[in-house]
Amino acid sequence: MRQVTIHAAKTNLSKLIEAALRGEEVIIARGSKPVVRLVPVTRGAFTIGLLKDKLGSGPDFFEPMDDADLDVWEGGA
C-alpha cells in the first residue's frame, strides 16, 4: 500500500495512476489522515447484438405510406 499526501498526488498523478493500474493500492491522505483510495475502473465486455431478437421490429421507413397516412402527413383530414 502506498500512501501519499494530496500535494504529492497532484505532483505525481500519472505515476500514481500507473501504480494503481498495476494493482498497487494507492491512498491519498490529507496530512496523515487517509481520505481517498485510487483504484482502476473495471470495464465490462461490450457485446454487439446484445438486444438482438429481444426487440420487436420497428416501422420500415423506406416503404411507401398508404394514402390515408400520407393525407394526414401532408395536413389533410
C-alpha positions, 0 to 999 in steps of 0.5 A, a space after each residue: 500500500 502506498 500512501 501519499 499526501 494530496 500535494 504529492 498526488 497532484 505532483 505525481 498523478 500519472 505515476 500514481 495512476 500507473 501504480 494503481 493500474 498495476 494493482 498497487 493500492 494507492 491512498 491519498 491522505 490529507 496530512 496523515 489522515 487517509 481520505 481517498 483510495 485510487 483504484 482502476 475502473 473495471 470495464 465490462 465486455 461490450 457485446 454487439 447484438 446484445 438486444 438482438 431478437 429481444 426487440 420487436 421490429 420497428 416501422 420500415 421507413 423506406 416503404 411507401 405510406 398508404 394514402 390515408 397516412 400520407 393525407 394526414 402527413 401532408 395536413 389533410 383530414 
